[in-house]
């Protein structure tokens, strides 16, 4: 008797870590069990992926879905559906801007309960490190957080205070023992606050005033300082959403001398420039700010050199009313989690001939390896049957009505992309197909192996 599988994807072009290959792939009980030029046997479901590229499903390591507490901004249900529509199978949700923030076991369990009920895709949860919860890190680690997030500057949410230098030192000492990473939003608090206060006092509240209040040095200086703490304590450090090529250089130099540090960047730092932000308006405000065209060119060089660990979306929505007003004063955050893979296929593969295997590593494999999530992020036997089927050459213009976000706004609306996600499969189950969500929530909690 021949083999029987739950799912066989036939005739697709598989995007694997070592390159692309035309092959069939079979899934049983949620796991990839066979990859071959032609798989014999039967299956409950067979997908003909002729002329489609089969990517490992995207894992977005950095999103703010804001639940519980700020469901008028986004929810775990709407956010996870947007992830799936962009070819995603998992996300790691930040400890803010939910309310309460995820700063202890009680708040973790509150968010976990909602995610287990509402999330379409698999999920991990971040814990927070602030000046107020140094005594809660162990209990959060026990809960299964993927890591800890901290802000060197004001977070934008008063209930999530920034990490001062004492907290950084003592927190990193604890996390080194716990074996969990710390991700830091690196902007110098004193400089950004002083420059912002001066701008407000002088009535300088436009887009270029905002850029001037958060110049590249505030990120560069803070990255260097956080690396010093990590080098001293042995804590695994991740620099969040790097916006400057110089910041990436500091990480590369530190890694060469043995510091356990890496960095993520975000799609909009590779696609937009400050001139684009000035044109688009507050919908494109984020922190750190999007930089100039010269920096963007250097960021792509770092991308191609393999100096970036993984790409996330930093999906950080809000009630659109919070984007109304003078640029310096409005909420800083971009809605983006549905567009990461199409944007990279367009700007990395089609425009710059970046190998598809590198795009797959940066959006799936590397993020799971960085956080110790086993069996996810690769098209390989023994891994979860997670796939994004892509029509690589089809163009589309992103429309607001295409978005699954609670609020259908994004600086990517109106952009032309080349590379359409036609189907997303989570552990062998199709969750998104031909523009529609086709599954109930089946997301599972992902815990790191420590």
N, C-alpha and C positions, 0 to 999 in steps of 0.2 A: 504494500500500500504506500502511495506517495505521501509527501508531507502536506499538512494542512495548516494554513496560517489564518490569522485574523485579517491581515491586510497585505496585499502585494502591490507595490508601485512599479509599473513596468515601463520600459523604454525611455525613462528620464535621464537627464544629464546630471549626475550627482556632483555636488560641490563639496568635496572632502578637504581635510586639512592639508593633504599632500597634493592637491590638484583636482582636476575634474575628470570624470569618467562616465561613459555611458553604461548603465547597469540597472538591473532590477534590485529592489530592496524589499525584504519581507519583515513583517512585524507580528509578534505573538505575545499576548499578555502585556502589551504596552511597550515591549522592548524590541529592538532590532535583532533579528536572529539569523539573517542571511543577507549577503550582498553578492551578486554574481551577474555575469553577462546575461544569463537567462536562468530564472528560477523555475524549476518544475514543481508541480503540485497544485493544490487548490487553495482557495481563500474565500472567506466570508465576503470580502470586498476586494475588488481589483480596480486600480486606477491606471488608466492609460495616460502617461505623462509625456507622450511624444512631443518633441520640440519644446518641452518645458525644462527649466533648470530647477533642480531640487536642492534647496539650501537647508542646512540645519536651522530649526526654528530659532528666532531671535530671543535672546534674554536681555532685557533692559535693566541694567544694574542701578538705575537712578531715576525714580519717579516720585512725585508727590500726588497721591490720590486723595489725601485730605479727609479720610474717614477713619474714625468717627469725628463729629464735631463741626466740620465745614463742608457738609454735603451740598451746600449751595454753590461750591466751587467745582467739585468733582466727586465721584464716588468710586468705590472699588468695582462696582458693576460696570459703569460706563468706561472707566479707565482701562479695565482689563479687556473689554470688547475692542477698544481702539488698538490695544496691543495686538490682539489677534488679527485685526484688519490690516495691520502692517507686517504680518508674517511672524508675529511674536508668540511664544509659548510660555514665557515666564517674565516676571518683573520682581525687583526688590524695592519695596516701598519705604520711603524715608520716614523718620520719626516725627517730622513736622511736614505739613502744616495741619495735621490732624489735631484735635483737641478733645481729650488731653493728648499731649505729645507722648511719644513712647519712651518714657524715662524710668519705668519700673515694671515689675512683673504684672501688676494689675492692669496698667494701660496696655501692655503687650497682649494680654489675654483678651481684652476688650476688642482690640483690632483684629486679632486672630479669629475670634468667633465670627465677626462680620465677613472676613475674607474667605473663611471656609464655606460660608453660605453663598456668597455673592461672586466670587472671582471665577471668571470663565477659564483663566489660565493658571498655571502653577505660580507660586509666589514665595518670596522670602521677605522677611521684615527686618529693617534696621532698628537698632536701639540708638538712643541719643547719649552723648557725653556733654554735660554742661557743668558749670560751677556749682550746681545744686544737687547733683545725683552721683557723686563719686562713690557713695556707699551702695549704689544699686547696680553696679556693673556686673557683679557676680550673678545676681538673680536674673538679669537680662540674658547673660550668657547661658544660664541653665534653661531658659525658655527657648533658646535656639535662634537668637538673632544672627544674621549673616555678618554683622560687624557693627561698628559704632560711628555715628556721624557727629561732627562738631563744626562750629563756626568760629573763626578767629575774629570776625567782625559781628555787628548786630545781625541777627538772622532775619529780621523783619517781623518776627513774632516774639512778643515780650515774654511769653511763657516758655520760650526756648532760649535762655540766656547764652551769651557767647562764652567760649572757653578762654579764660585768661592763661597766662604762662604757668602759673602754679598748677592749675587744673590739667594743662597739657602734660606737664612733667609727671604728675602723680597718676593721671589717667593712663598715660602710655606705659608707665611701670606696671600697672595692673593688667593692661591688655596684653602686654608681652607675656605675662604669666598665664593668662587665659587662652592665648593662642589665637586671638581674634584681631582683625585689622581695624585701624582707625582711618576714616576718611575725613579730610578737613577741607572746608571752604576757606581758601586762603586769600584774605585781603586784610591788610593792616588796619586795625580798628581806629587807632588814634588819627592816622592821616586821613582816612576816608571820612571820619566824623568831622574833623576840623575843616577839611575842604568843602564838605557839604554844608556845614554851618555858615561858612563864609559866603558860599554861593547864594544860600537862602537870604542871608542878611543883605546882600547886594541885589536881590531880585533877579538873580541869574538862574533861571529854572528851565531852560531849553535843553534840547538833546545834546548839543555840544558842551553845555555847562555840566551835564551829567557825566559825559566822557572825561572832562577835565577834573571832576571830583573823584574819579576812580581811575587814575592813570595806571599804566602797566606796572610801575614800580611797586604799587601796593600789593599786587599779587606776587611779584618776583621776590620781594623782601620776605614776605611771609612764608613762601615755599621754602626758602633757604633756612628760615628759623625752625619750621616744623621738621625739616630734614635733620637739623642739629639735635632736636629732642629725640627723634626716632633713632638716630645713630647712637646716642648715649644710652637709651633705654632698651634697644633691641625690639621695639614695637614695629609691627608691619604697618606701613603708612601708605595710604592712597590719597593722592592729591585730586580733589574733585574738579571737574569741568575746567580743565586748564584752557586759558584763553590766549596765552602768550607762548611763542616759540622759545623764548628765553627761559620760561619756567620749565619747559620740557628738557632743555639743556641741563638745568640744575639736577633734574632727576636722573638723567643719563650719567652725569658725572658721579653722582652719589652711588648709583648702582655699580659703577665700575670699581668703586672702593668697598663694595660689599654691603651697603645699606639696603635693607629690605623696603624699598619704596618703588611705587609705580604711579602712573597717572592715567586718568580717563580724560577724554575730551568729548565734546558734544557736537552734533552735526552742524548747528548754526555757526560755530566758530570756524568751520571749514567751508561754509557756503556763503554766508553773508559778510558784508563789510560795514564799517561805520556809516558810509554813505548810504547803504541800503537801509540801515536803521533810521537815518534821517528822513528817508523817503517813506518808509512804512509807518513810522510813528510809534506810539506807545505799545502796540501789539508786539513789537520786537525788542522791548526793553528787558534786559536781564542783567544779572550780576554774577561774575564780572561782566563788564560790557563786551559787546562784539567789537573787535579791533579793526585796524586799517588794512588796506589791500596788501601792503608790504608784509605785514605779519601773517596774513592769510597764506601768502605764497610760501613763507617759511614753515607754517604749520603743515602744509602738504608735504614738504620735504621731510619733516619729522615723521609724518604718517608713513611715507614710503620707506623710510629707514628702519621702521619697526620700533620706534621709540615711544609709541603710545600703546598702553596695555589693552584698552578696550574703549568702545564707543557707546555712549548712552544718549538718552534724550533730555535728561533733566526736565521732564514734563512737569511744569509748575504753573497750573492754571489758577484763575481766581474768578470771582464774580466780575463780569465785564465792566461794571460800574467803577471798579477800583482802578481801571485803566483810563478813566476819563479825567482829564485835567492836565496840568503842567508836567512836562516829561520828568523833571527831577523829583517830583513829589509822588508820582503814581506807583502802583505795585510793579515790581520787577520780576517777571517770570514769563516763560514762553511755553505754549502748548505745542507738543512736538512728537509724542510717542508713537503716533501712527505713521510717521513719515521717515523714520531713520533709515530703513532698508531701501526704499525707493530713492531717497536722496543720495545715498552712497552709490547705488547702482548707476545713477545718473552722473554724479559729479566725480566719483572715483573711477568706476569701471569705464563708462562710455566716454567721459571727457578726458581722463588721465591714464587710461589703460592699466589701472590697478588690477592685479590678479583677483579673480573671484574668490580664490581660496583665502586670500588675506582678508577680504571683506567678511567672509564667514568666520574666520578666527576672531576678528575684532568685534563682531556682533553676537557671537554665540560661544565659541569654545573658550576664549581667554577669560571672559567674565566668570564663567563657572569654575574654571581652574583657579582663578584668583581667590575665589571665596570658598573653595573646597566643597563645591556641590558635585557629588559623584554621579556619573552616568548621564550627564546632560551636556548638550552643546556640540556634539559631533555626530556625523553619520558614520557609525562604526558598530560592529556587532557588540551587543551588551549594553548599548546606550538606549535611552528613551527613544521611541518612535516619533520624534518631533521633526516636522518638516514645514518649509514654506515653498510652495510651488510657484514659479515665477515665469511669466512671459517676458523674457529679457529685453526684447526689442520693441515692445509695444509702448507707445507714448500715451500719456494722459495729462490733463490739466486738473490739479486738485481743486475741487469745489467745496464750499462750506458744507453743502448738504451731504458730502461724502464722509464727513468726520463723525466719529462715534463719541466724541467728547460731550460732556454735559453742555458746554457752551461751544458752539461751532465757529470758533475763531482761532486763527493761527497765522503767523507770518508766512507760512508755506502755502496758504490759500492763494490760488492764481499762478503758482509755480508749475512749470512743465517738467514732468518726470518721465524717464524712459526706463521701464521695468515695473511691471504690474504684478502684484501678489494676487494670484487667482485662487489659491487654496492654502489654508493653514491647518496642520494636523498636529494634535497634542496626544502623545502616547498612543498613537494609532487611531484616534478618533478625530474626524474632521469637525472643526469648530467654526471655520469661516470658509465660504465658497462663493465665488462669483458675486462679490459685493455684499453678501448677507451673512449674518451670524446664524449658524445652523445647529447649535448645541446648547444645552442647558449648562449652567456653571459646573465645571468638573475640576477646578483648580485644587492642587494639593500644596501643603506647606513644605517648603524646601529648607532643610537644616544643613548647615555645613558640617563636614567631618573635621573635627579638631584633633 
